[in-house]
Amino acid sequence: MPQHTPAPARICPACDGFAAVAITLGGRNHAGHLHTITAHCKTCQGTGTLPPARALLDTAATAAFTRG
């Protein structure tokens, strides 16, 4: 019997799936470690994926019909 394959994850177009990155601030501390900060993608809130298309359509339809 054939197996069903799950739908592929919807990769975020803003970050291409790399939702969190470490950015060096240029200096090192006394132990020699780099000072870094973590930046997260604002589009996907750091998940790397987007919600299913159905959820996006439901949200858009709700917003359109509640405006009046």
Number of C-alpha atoms within 10 A of each C-alpha: 3 4 5 6 6 6 7 6 12 14 17 19 12 14 19 12 18 15 20 16 14 11 12 12 10 8 11 12 8 7 6 8 9 14 13 14 10 9 12 16 18 12 15 18 12 17 17 21 20 17 12 11 10 9 11 12 11 11 11 11 11 11 11 10 8 7 6 5
